[in-house]
Amino acid sequence: MRTEKIPTTVITGFLGAGKTTLIRNMLQNAQGRRIALIINEFGDVGVDGEILKGCGDEVCREEDVIELANGCICCTVADDFVPTMKKLLDRPDPPTHIVIETSGLALPQPLVRAFNWPEIKSRVTVDGVVTVVDAKALAEGRFADDEAAVAAQRAADPNLEHENPIEELFEDQLNCADMVILNKTDLLDGGEQAQVSGELQAKVRSGTRLVPTRHGVLDIAALLGVGASAEDDLHNRLSHHEMEGEIQHDHDDFISFIVTLGPQASKDNLLRRIEQTIAAHDILRIKGFADVGGASARLLVQAVGPRLDSYFDRPWRTGEARATQLVVIGGKHMDRAAIETMLRG
């Protein structure tokens, strides 16, 4: 009988920071580890799961990739996460390491706390919380609101809510981290990396490591085996809501929906419409797959802010229904009808 706890790495980070790319690189360099993945997405189309299932390595068998798409994992701990962990641990051949990719909108703290549930506490431990950040976005000031000015405005009019929910989420993800992956450093110019690193160092807990990466490439020996036992250190990892005496959070500031389109005659036209739609509306992210006429493979689309990436990730399988489905994630005041109209062209 196995008496040693199975280590689990929680990988969090804001939308589009590069979590899935980091995990894919990790799987391709697993060095014999049997790794199981639990993937939580904000939306119903399993884009991240499909990318990882296609990695083509024996270490990432389809049965080892488990998707939870019923909402934010930190809000569905009892209904989804704990039962999923129990089923995984009860397998005849349980994994030697578990990796959990949270949605970009998740608080890591409630998830880490769930490792103290009696059903799983004696069998797993949080080896480390890894927060992936988009270095280029930070250099452009995406999450650099003037906190002093906000505090002054709130003091002047306590009835006004000036906090940026994205900034708050970002800070909560940083505060829970044992390691912060400063991704996309290849996009930085001059002294931007030093500037961003300095800003992050002022936000993270003492002892948290900052690791610069390009394209999510990181030695697996650095990523796994942190040994943090984070579930026993929760008092040092409080979220904003916990510090304010709350124990729950919600996502009323964000919504997501799926736009289903027909076959696309032109890849360039589709990408142009996506760029124009993002520029015109309060959209945080668009991701999904597209059926482009004349192409034997599906087109993977990932858009974060103004940056749009796309590539043909794998051929359509025999008998697989070809479709174009895009998950749109953004502010609660998004005009869904107008967004769908622009995407349809």
Secondary structure by P-SEA (a helix, b strand, c coil): cccbbbbbbbbbbcccccaaaaaaaaaaaccccbbbbbbbbccccaaaaaaaaaccccccccccccccccccccccccccaaaaaaaaaaccccccbbbbbccccccaaaaaaacccccccccccccbbbbbbcaaaaaacccccaaaaaaaaaaaccccccccaaaaaaaaaaaaccbbbbccccccccaaaaaaaaaaaacccccbbbbbbccccccccccccccccccccccccccccccccccccccccbbbbbbbbcccccaaaaaaaaaaaaacccccccccccccccccbbbbbbbcccbbbbccccccccccbbbbbbbbbbccccaaaaaaaaaac
